[in-house]
Amino acid sequence: MTDSQHRDVLVIGAGVSGIYQLKRLVDLDFDVEVIEGEDDLGGTWYRNRYPGCRFDSESYTYGYSFSQELLDEWHWKELFSGQPENLRYLNHVVDRFDLRGHMTFGTRVSSMRWDDAASLWHLTLDDGTERTARFVVPSLGPLSAATLPNYDGMDDFAGQSFHTFRWPNEPVDLAGKRVGVIGTGATGIQVIAAIADQVGELKVFQRRPNWSSPLNNAAISKEQMADIRARYDEIFDNCATSNGGFEHVARWGFWDATADERRALWDHLYTQPGFAILAANFAEIFLDEEANRELSDYIADRIRRRVDDPVTAEKLIPKDHGFGLQRLPLETNYFEAYNNPNVHLVDVTETPIDRFTETGIQTGDTHHELDLIIYATGFDAITGSYDRIDVRGVDGLALRDAWKDGPTTYVGVLSRGFPNLLMVAGPQSVSGSTNFPRAIETGVDWVTGLLEHARSNGITRIEAEPAAEAEWQTEVVRMHERLLLRNSKGWFTGYNSNVAGHSNGVVRYQAYFGGAPRYRKRVAEIAEAGYPGIAFSSVLSVETSSN
């Protein structure tokens, strides 16, 4: 990479998607640089170091598929690999393909300004340096903008406290400590189960319970890994044909089966690894309220059988949404953690948090003495990372203003008014609703093809056309509204009461729920037809063509 401050392509983020995007562009001899705000690569798997952090996709379906050599040499140790191994894997990939020299660490993009006359982006980094780039590819990840709650006195607490996304690099001594965990989403469920038997006392402050089902993790032997390697083509073909990007494939026929037959299937799926109970179930559970209610009752009974105290069990069962209608956390002995005498559930809907104090948390008449507070309070999902960069497009339009009531895009890659901004794993793509690496490989390959098309044809400006963006918005809304999750208050719809403006009842259509095969077919057709819906032009010509 040259020392010039100008790039053909600048990629923002060195996580799973940014690494693959870099690999594709380096192979094609683009002048490309990756800007990463953290001190090293890895994205999600660099930053989330909390106990219990691991894949909930099967490891061998999460890894990259682009290199046979990589598939042949890497041995996943567990069905659902933990964070340290995942970070080692990503470092291995980067070093294996000599990509690190194209990465700049420890500085973030603070602002971006579009220069329409020159068809360039001007970027300012928070270390004061600047870049220009013809094309910018944000590879920010859907869950990388952590959110904190807003309670009185949070700064008064004298003990250690941090969000799970900012777990310290150095070891955290939990032995004998009085620990409070705020939040019982996917992260909270992982960390609570992992530390319950390590701490002196654990207080779990729960606002809304989440459905959760067993991860059913296991080690992968050398013999099993050899079998996985022999099946990789089949595995990735299976992932490509399923809506969720997993090997699990849904079936139809809920009402054709008897109640006993449905229960027998669920008994089997409940013991299977990963998302089997959700993704290999009857498809009707996502569409039919009565079908979903029956499954929800089944999962509720499973929870009751695992929690000794009936009152606690009922508090852990969601009453405001059905099973699988929000992001489903997977767990290992999470519900059993509440059987430990040192673990206590605090229902903040009954006794709200009044304030933080120097030594703990006050709820009503009770003061909870704590040594350490862990915020498992989630993320400003999908669009949050974009909002944290001051992006100014055509005529100075701010991206955060354009997306105030929800993002609008063309196939989750382009957004009108922001030319040459090509999003990977962006809003309204399938990255937020399917197995992430399977989705990002589709996205990266499509963006790469678009960049190749631009270079081959002397194109310097790429922008979504209004009609095409509106048509995709209609498709996104239609696919969302046909599903029961349309009534969800999960991050799929941008609901997060920790984020200003996101709990006002306005649905933010942030992810595409038409399934990975439908999305892949759609973007392939666009590319094969010469990219209809996209306006192309050159800085050397005032003419604009729409293919």
Secondary structure, DSSP 8 states (H G I E B T S, - for coil): --S-SEEEEEEE--SHHHHHHHHHHHHTT--EEEEESSSSS-THHHH---TT-B-SS-HHHHS--S-HHHHHH----BSS-BHHHHHHHHHHHHHHTT-GGGEEES--EEEEEEETTTTEEEEEETTS-EEEEEEEEE---SS-SB-----TTGGG--SEEEEGGG--SS----BT-EEEEE--SHHHHHHHHHHTTTBSEEEEEESS----EE----B--HHHHHHHHHTHHHHHHHHHHSTTSSS---B--GGGS-HHHHHHHHHHHHTSSTTHHHHTSBGGGGT-HHHHHHHHHHHHHHHHHH-SSHHHHHHTS-SSS-TTSS---EESSHHHHTTSTTEEEEETTTS-EEEE-SSEEEETTEEEE-SEEEE---B-TTTHHHHTSEEE-GGG-BHHHHTTT----BTTTB-TT-TTB--SS-TTSSTTTS-HHHHHHHHHHHHHHHHHHHHHTT--EEEE-HHHHHHHHHHHHHHHHTSGGGG--SGGGT--TTSTTSSSS-----S--S-HHHHHHHHHHHHHTT-TTEEEE-TT-S-EEE-
